Amino acid sequence: MIKPDIHEILDGHKPLGRVNVGRIMDGLIVLSAVAIALETMPELPANLRRLLFTFEIGLLAVFSVEYIVRLVSAPRPLRYAFSFWGIIDLLSIAPAIAFLTPQWQVVRTFRLLRLVRLLKLFRGSHAMERLVVAFGQVRGELAVFGVIAGLMLYVSAVGIYVFEHDAQPEVFSSIPNSLWWAVASFTTVGYGDMFPITPGGRIFTTFVLFIGLGVIAVPSAIVTAALLESETNIQRRIRENAENGDEGEPETENPKSAQSIKGE
């Protein structure tokens, strides 16, 4: 067995005999999420709590072995260690510090790191790779709209402060405090803890809500268009491979390949 095959087996792309190791690891991650939820129940029996603790120790051992195997079998171990998935794999076993060291058990941050394991469910997902490709293609446009959204939030906070500060000095006490209202309004959540009562504030809020809908809708449309374009490029490469007699996997799953296709 060569080293690249080990990663293919762990990702679930290549079964080990009749066993799909990747699907087993995904099942353990889901069970880990269930265990995290159950252990927060105050009425949980002591014997079941001990069972969950033992299960967590077993999971840490499994994920630790997986990390070591991936690190050793990687063509460039150091590059894998500092890659996105390498860091995710490392963080998923970091809670071992909390379980093996009593003085760290009270630090909830280490225990919450177990939730990072849920990201491992997306490893090897072609749909996730296409999404990454789509975000890479439109990162410039998204950055522009991110800046616009930030500016609009600030302008909205200043505007509502000007209109409502005199009428509600305790609610809209400052511009930074008014930013919470701007975020809730732009996302159309509207918790109701901060709302305008003056005519000018209500008119201003109406404009903010309409602008907020546009700021949120436009990036969604951009990403959707990029996803469709990415899928079109993949299908085109599949047809080209079929015409050339190449039965291999399309290369557009790689972001760089997809970008090169876009530039053709």
Secondary structure, 3 states (H helix, E strand, C coil): CCHHHHHHHHHCCCCECCECHHHHHHHHHHHHHHHHHHCCCCCCCHHHHHHHHHHHHHHHHHHHHHHHHHHHHCCCHHHHHCCHHHHHHHHHHCCHHHHHCHHHCCCHHHHHHHHHHHHHHHCCCHHHHHHHHHHHHCHHHHHHHHHHHHHHHHHHHHHHHHHHCCCCCCCCCCHHHHHHHHHHHHCCCCCCCCCCCCHHHHHHHHHHHHHHHHHHHHHHHHHHHHHHHHHHHHHHHHHHHHHCCCCCCCHHHCHHHHHHHHCC
